[in-house]
Structure formats: C-alpha cells, structure tokens
Amino acid sequence: MDFGKIVSGIGSLFQAHPAIAVAVVVGLGVLFYFRPKPMLKLVATLLVFVCLAYVFTLFGDMTVTGYSQKTKMVNDIPQGGQDPASPSGR
C-alpha cells in the first residue's frame, strides 16, 4: 500500500469526522503536556517503524518491477523468428 494513500485516507477521515479529529488532537495534546518524555519516545519509535515500513515497501516495489521486466524479456518472442541481437547480414 502506498503511503500517499494512507495519508490521504487519514486526512479524508478527519475531514469527514471533525469531532474525531478534535478528540485525537486534544488527547495527544494532554498526553504531551502531562507525559512529554514517554510521548517523545513513542513518537521516535513510531518514526523508526514508519521509516522501516517505507524501506520495505520500496524494496518490494523494486522486486515486483524487476520480476515483471524479466518475465517480459523472457516471454517476448521477436516477430519474424530472428534474434534481434544477431547481425542481420548472416
């Protein structure tokens, strides 16, 4: 899943339900006010997990692209029965 879709989904949820958005912001504000050190540790941990998830999806997308290109190269048969890499004069 693309991170842009996740972010836009969260944004559309908060736009459609502003009461939920206000409750989440107030709750996080209260937690940051009364427990700043544990909340900052939580934010740092979540940031590390988000970065790792991004790297894994990036590598996953690269392998899917490489596999599809390999399949295309292996399964494409040139028209005319001649290898395009061979010299045409022979």
C-alpha positions in Angstrom: 0.0 0.0 0.0 1.2 3.5 -0.9 1.9 5.9 2.0 0.2 8.7 0.0 -3.0 6.7 0.1 -2.7 6.2 3.8 -2.1 9.9 4.5 -4.9 10.9 2.2 -7.2 8.3 3.9 -6.4 9.7 7.3 -7.0 13.3 6.0 -10.3 12.4 4.5 -11.4 10.6 7.7 -10.6 13.7 9.8 -12.4 16.0 7.2 -15.4 13.8 7.3 -15.5 13.4 11.1 -14.2 16.6 12.7 -15.3 15.5 16.2 -12.9 12.5 16.0 -10.1 14.8 14.7 -10.6 17.3 17.6 -10.7 14.4 20.2 -7.4 12.9 18.8 -5.7 16.3 18.8 -6.9 17.1 22.4 -5.9 13.6 23.6 -2.4 13.9 22.1 -2.1 17.4 23.5 -3.0 16.2 27.0 -0.6 13.3 26.8 2.3 15.5 25.6 1.6 18.1 28.3 1.5 15.6 31.2 3.9 13.0 29.9 6.3 14.6 27.4 9.3 12.2 27.7 7.4 9.0 27.1 5.4 10.6 24.3 8.6 11.7 22.6 10.0 8.2 22.9 6.8 6.9 21.4 7.0 9.3 18.5 10.6 8.4 17.9 9.7 4.7 17.9 6.8 5.2 15.6 9.0 7.2 13.2 11.6 4.4 13.1 8.8 1.9 12.3 7.4 4.1 9.6 10.9 4.5 8.0 11.4 0.7 8.1 8.0 0.1 6.5 8.8 2.7 3.8 12.1 0.9 3.0 10.5 -2.5 2.9 7.8 -1.2 0.5 10.4 0.5 -1.6 12.4 -2.8 -1.9 9.1 -4.7 -2.6 8.2 -2.4 -5.4 11.7 -2.7 -6.9 11.5 -6.5 -6.9 8.0 -6.5 -8.4 9.2 -4.2 -11.2 12.3 -6.3 -11.8 10.3 -9.5 -11.9 7.7 -8.1 -14.4 10.5 -6.8 -16.7 12.3 -10.2 -16.5 9.1 -12.0 -17.4 8.5 -9.7 -20.3 12.1 -10.2 -21.6 11.9 -14.0 -21.3 8.4 -14.4 -22.8 8.6 -11.9 -25.6 9.4 -13.6 -28.9 10.5 -11.3 -31.7 8.4 -11.3 -34.9 10.0 -13.0 -37.9 11.8 -15.6 -35.9 15.1 -13.8 -35.9 17.1 -12.8 -32.8 17.3 -9.0 -32.7 20.8 -9.2 -31.2 22.2 -11.2 -34.1 23.7 -9.4 -37.1 21.1 -9.1 -39.9 23.7 -9.9 -42.6 24.1 -13.6 -41.8 
